[in-house]
């Protein structure tokens, strides 16, 4: 615990000393999956303007991925799109903290401490996104659920949750994991090495994340009609079979999925069932 506090203090110091200057654009082009054409970043953005939700996948510790997220957010904002940002990185129960940050009433050091209470990845990876949202007064929305609930489901299954724990989740959330979803999780996470029961629990935890974050996203959009959302989350949540599928099942919003190029993934093997665009260097 003491070590974690010292690490957090170090990154607070680092962030206050290094400013929030934007870096060079992370990706210049994108593979448009439906026709296999490589298009300029700006062409992709013009297409993204047409939908209600843009899901952007990330590797949490990739600076390039976070710069790409900021590039998309900035490009949409500068084209006059009324934008909000959905975050896997913040729990929905801490929405008041995000509101205080974007309306300018919460100071940076207090916010960074709250950030580390919600997320483990060092603040500098996400700093420029949060600073840009604050500068432009772009609403940010916490989508996540308490860590201890997801961890319990991964270890013991959804049925192990108590009434008190279920009360911390969106209403009517279940974990009906079907074989196709299990195949998706197995491929996305190489989880086949787990024992059968443990793997099912792992799938349930992933499904719980996807469904809960989709519920929080939809709830926010219903309260804020006309606002287009850019959702930042890990690859497994952002692929079409993850959070986007849960949105499709529950609401009539249009969306597109953008994934960053990854050396371990053959971009030509990505199908329209996975994503709409793959960012290219």
Residue pairs with C-beta under 8 A, 6 or more apart in sequence:
4 116
7 122
8 112
8 113
8 116
11 112
11 116
11 122
11 123
11 124
12 109
12 112
12 113
12 123
14 123
14 124
15 108
15 112
15 123
15 124
15 127
16 108
16 109
18 124
18 127
20 127
20 128
20 131
20 132
21 128
22 67
22 70
22 74
22 128
22 132
23 63
23 67
23 128
24 67
25 41
25 67
25 71
26 64
26 65
26 67
26 68
26 71
26 260
26 279
27 41
27 64
27 68
27 71
27 260
27 261
27 279
27 280
27 281
28 40
28 41
28 280
28 281
29 38
29 39
29 40
29 41
29 279
29 280
30 38
30 39
30 40
30 41
30 43
30 44
30 258
30 277
30 278
30 279
30 280
31 37
31 38
31 267
31 270
31 277
31 278
31 280
32 38
32 39
32 44
32 47
32 276
32 277
33 270
33 271
33 272
33 274
33 275
33 276
33 277
33 278
34 272
34 276
36 268
38 280
41 71
41 75
41 279
42 75
44 258
44 277
45 72
45 75
45 76
45 79
47 256
48 54
48 72
48 76
48 256
48 258
49 76
49 79
49 81
49 228
50 254
51 228
51 254
51 255
51 256
52 221
52 228
52 229
52 253
52 254
52 255
53 86
53 217
53 221
53 228
53 229
53 230
53 231
53 244
53 247
53 253
53 254
53 255
53 256
54 72
54 76
54 228
54 229
54 230
54 231
54 255
54 256
54 257
54 258
55 231
55 233
55 238
55 243
55 244
55 255
55 256
55 257
55 258
56 68
56 69
56 72
56 230
56 231
56 232
56 233
56 238
56 257
56 258
56 259
57 65
57 233
57 234
57 235
57 237
57 238
57 239
57 257
57 258
57 259
57 260
57 275
58 65
58 66
58 69
58 232
58 233
58 234
58 235
58 238
58 260
59 65
59 234
59 235
59 260
59 262
60 121
60 125
60 234
61 121
61 125
62 125
62 260
63 125
64 260
65 260
66 125
66 126
66 128
66 129
67 128
68 260
68 279
69 129
69 230
69 232
70 128
70 129
70 132
72 230
72 258
73 83
73 85
73 129
73 132
73 133
73 138
73 230
74 132
76 83
76 228
76 230
77 83
77 136
77 138
81 228
82 226
82 227
82 228
83 138
83 227
83 228
83 229
83 230
84 138
84 139
84 140
84 141
84 220
84 224
84 227
84 228
84 229
84 230
85 129
85 133
85 138
85 139
85 140
85 141
85 229
85 230
85 231
85 232
86 140
86 141
86 143
86 213
86 216
86 217
86 220
86 229
86 230
86 231
86 232
86 233
87 98
87 140
87 141
87 142
87 143
87 144
87 231
87 232
87 233
88 143
88 144
88 213
88 231
88 232
88 233
88 234
88 237
89 115
89 118
89 119
89 121
89 126
89 144
89 232
90 97
90 98
90 115
90 118
90 119
90 140
90 142
90 143
90 144
91 118
91 142
91 144
91 145
91 146
92 141
92 142
92 143
92 144
92 145
92 212
92 216
93 142
93 146
93 168
94 114
94 117
94 118
94 142
95 141
95 142
97 106
97 111
97 114
97 142
98 140
98 141
98 142
99 139
100 106
100 111
101 111
101 130
101 133
101 134
101 140
102 133
102 134
102 137
102 138
102 139
102 140
103 137
104 134
104 137
111 130
112 123
115 123
115 126
115 130
116 123
118 142
118 144
119 126
129 232
130 140
132 138
133 139
133 140
139 224
139 227
141 216
141 217
141 220
141 229
142 216
143 212
143 213
143 216
143 217
143 231
143 233
144 209
144 212
144 213
145 168
145 169
145 208
145 209
145 212
145 213
146 168
149 161
149 165
149 168
149 169
149 208
150 205
150 208
150 209
151 205
152 160
152 161
152 165
153 160
153 161
153 175
153 201
153 204
153 205
153 208
154 201
154 202
154 204
154 205
155 201
156 201
157 200
157 201
157 204
158 174
158 175
158 204
158 208
161 169
166 173
169 208
169 212
170 211
170 212
170 215
170 216
170 219
173 208
173 211
173 212
173 215
174 211
175 204
175 207
175 208
175 211
176 207
177 200
177 203
177 204
177 207
180 241
181 203
181 207
181 241
182 199
182 200
182 203
184 239
184 241
184 242
185 191
185 202
185 203
185 206
185 236
186 192
186 199
188 235
188 236
188 239
189 202
189 236
191 199
191 202
192 199
194 202
206 236
206 242
209 237
210 237
210 242
210 243
210 245
210 246
211 246
213 233
213 237
213 243
213 246
214 243
214 246
214 247
214 250
215 246
215 250
217 229
217 231
217 243
217 247
218 247
218 250
218 251
218 253
220 229
221 227
221 229
221 251
221 253
231 238
231 243
233 243
235 259
235 262
236 242
237 243
238 244
238 257
238 259
239 257
239 259
239 274
239 275
240 257
240 273
240 274
240 275
241 273
241 274
244 255
244 257
247 253
247 255
248 255
256 276
256 277
257 274
257 275
257 276
257 277
258 275
258 276
258 277
258 278
258 279
259 270
259 274
259 275
259 277
259 278
259 279
260 278
260 279
261 267
261 278
261 279
261 280
261 281
267 278
267 280
270 278
